[in-house]
Amino acid sequence: MPNSKTFHNISVILGLIFLISSIYTALILENIHFYTSFVFGSWLVLDYIDYKINNTSILTYFFNHKHRITFFIFFIISTLFCYIVDYFFGVKLFKMWTWVNYKTVHFIRMYLFMNISFILGMYELYRIYKSLFRGKIPDKHIFILKTPYNSKTKIYIFLLLFGILFLLLPLNIYLLNLIYLYEYVMLLPFISLILISDSITYLTGGKPILEDLIRFSLLNTSSLGATVLSAVIITEGLNLWGKEWVYTKMPFYNIKINNIPLAVLVGWIPLIIGCLSIVNMVKHLDYLRTKKQVLSL
């Protein structure tokens, strides 16, 4: 089995092949099926950069056999959530967007490869920016929130319940035929991912992502802002040529920036925070699992 350095050298070459071919497909050929290759290739390249900067990365983490079961659990959770939010809610029920000329095989490919690569890629892009900004932007909070431990636990229990409620609400809105809410409904599952993941992280003894952002950590907030801005410009920009997806129903649909609905640009913020939260939760739960195994020896 190759060592970690060799493994990353191979993965970045593979990533560059997918990334360059997907950009060529989108910009030159204007082919609609570019995004899965783009996301997968981007993740492998970002993982390599993360590895070179921090001497560790997601692939390094999962390369260790102790964490491989965690990868499969993460794969199942993220695939199921993406299917529910993107396809069941976004495409089928509320028709917020459509994937152009997609057949069953394209959806299967997307949910098996693209979504998990997207989540991991956003997490690593955030790590890269955070590493680059560290030392240049102070790692301190603007707001100081002092909450008693017992009260804080109760707050996260309520947030967990609200997260579950927000995940179920879109279905209720559809069944009750509340058409006037359809344009706004997709914000709920994105927020639910953050609330559920961060609540589980805190209630099991970990450090939630959202808490640092609420207290306005300069380093973390700047890293998040750079991640969102990079992802929006590159992803939505490429789609102006590739046209793999089309937004059909959004709040304030006529308010656009460079032909992209403003609501879409804003929606990237909870989407990426959700990506960070779910990876943070899975890594924390894996830490508890491996720690328990060590203690039982």
Sequence and secondary structure as in RCSB ss.txt:
>XXXX:A:sequence
MPNSKTFHNISVILGLIFLISSIYTALILENIHFYTSFVFGSWLVLDYIDYKINNTSILTYFFNHKHRITFFIFF
IISTLFCYIVDYFFGVKLFKMWTWVNYKTVHFIRMYLFMNISFILGMYELYRIYKSLFRGKIPDKHIFILKTPYN
SKTKIYIFLLLFGILFLLLPLNIYLLNLIYLYEYVMLLPFISLILISDSITYLTGGKPILEDLIRFSLLNTSSLG
ATVLSAVIITEGLNLWGKEWVYTKMPFYNIKINNIPLAVLVGWIPLIIGCLSIVNMVKHLDYLRTKKQVLSL
>XXXX:A:secstr
   HHHHHHHHHHHHHHHHHHHHHHHHTS  S  HHHHHHHHHHHHHHHHHHHHS  HHHHHHSGGGHHHHHHHH
HHHHHHHIIIIIIIIIIIS  EEETT  HHHHHHIIIIIHHHHHHHHHHHHHHHHHHHBTTB   BSS     HH
HHHHHHHHHHHHHHHHHHHHHHHHHTT GGGGGGTTHHHHHHHHHHHHHHHHHTT   HHHHHHTTBHHHHHHHH
HHHHHHHHHHHHHHHHH  EEE   TTTT EETTEEHHHHHHHHHHHHHHHHHHHHHHHHHHHHHHHHHHH 
